[in-house]
């Protein structure tokens, strides 16, 4: 009975914290209505946002007040349950405007919502028929999802709960010791990027509406666009030159970005992720330029622009595109798949395996070679740089990275297989599911409104697992199931 009462108390705190996040998420859902100041002719669509926002807000308010508990400490696993439930509920409610205004089926509306919140950028919306409210909603979802739905809301949650949530989202490092202050600094950096991006895009020739709706996805490494041709609609170097720094900044971990803001360049340059990126990007650009772009695009400057932009977009998991990949050869497609699988920085808005894990495995490989060449009795240390912190290899870290890589690769293979079952070629399936699980958004044309439901839901699961990094989802489901059995047995 004591265990049952403990579980009830913990889940009351979980539901209360979830309710708080739902209330704040309802406010996010109302934010597209600010566009009515510039476009009052779309006032008739207000109900499509107001109705789900009110329902979400009231539900959250009831949970928050009804189950509110003081002095309850939640573990990281319980923080994971909050993240899992919050993301699931918010994504479903966020799909409703697409169903109401675009007459989209449930699976396609959920796909668009999932793609937005997970900052993937794959889309099944007909952009030629989408209202400005819908286009703004897509960008706002990516802006909110990029910094992490929970970490954005974290400043409102007092005590260890906030730490549990940030750790559950794979954001264990804080900028400063205090959770609220750390969340405030993240928001300051993030919104600073977005504001600078809007101004820069405007100076590059975009309208204010387009500037906002490309700056938000750029800094969140999301990739949604207001145009069918994406960034390629402008085919203008200035627009691409604005996009790439924003994508790279969004790719950096917030810890690294904080060092950059404070002028601690040494801490930035000795970061393993930054060093890895400094090698991967030039090498990939060179391969894509020589073996793919140079034979497709007639002008040297165009070939180089495409090679650089698409490489940066895929590695940072932003998903902006300037060209179609329909005429790309296998070499170029293969390089982009590898970049999408590697992904961006840890504790950043980007997805993928994450650059730190790749850097970690490379250092582990080098260390193992060195160890084999040393005498058996030799004692050696294996240092790696995480930001400005010098840490050392231990078995726990190796296990964590290896287990994650196994789950990631297995899910990638299974997801690609599902797309093959849906009738798509193996090359296209490998590319498209790498884009989904890496929360990238680039596409070879597989993802569309006419895609079979099986393929859509495979990509939905891939985006969700990729964004929450597998263990949060698995552990949360196992914990909910285990605790439910205890409550039922105790009852």
Secondary structure, 3 states (H helix, E strand, C coil): CHHHHHHHHHHHHHHHHHHHHHHHHHHHHHHHHHHHHCCHHHHHHHHHHHHHHHHHHHHHHHHHHHCCCCCCCCCHHHHHHHHHHHHHHHHHHHHHHHHHHHCCCHHHHHHHHHHHHCCCCCCCCCCCCCCHHHHHHHHHHHHHHHCCHHHHHHHHCCCHHHHHHHHHCCCCCCCCCCHHHHHHHHHHHHHHHHHHHHHHHHHCCCCHHHHHHHHHHHHCCCCCCCCCCHHHHCCCHHHHHHHHHHHHHHHCCHHHHHHHHCCCHHHHHCCHHHHHHHHHHHHHHHHHHHHCHHHCCCCHHHHHHHHHHHHHHHHCCCCCCCCCCCCCCHHHHHHHHHHHHHCCCCCCCCCCCCHHHHHHHHHHHHHHHHHHHCCCCCCCCCEEEECCEEEECCHHHHHHHHHHHHHHHHHHHHHHHHHHHCCCCHHHHHHHHHHHHCCCCCCCCCCCCCCCHHHHHHHHHHHHHHHHCCHHHHHHHHHHHHHHHHHHHHC
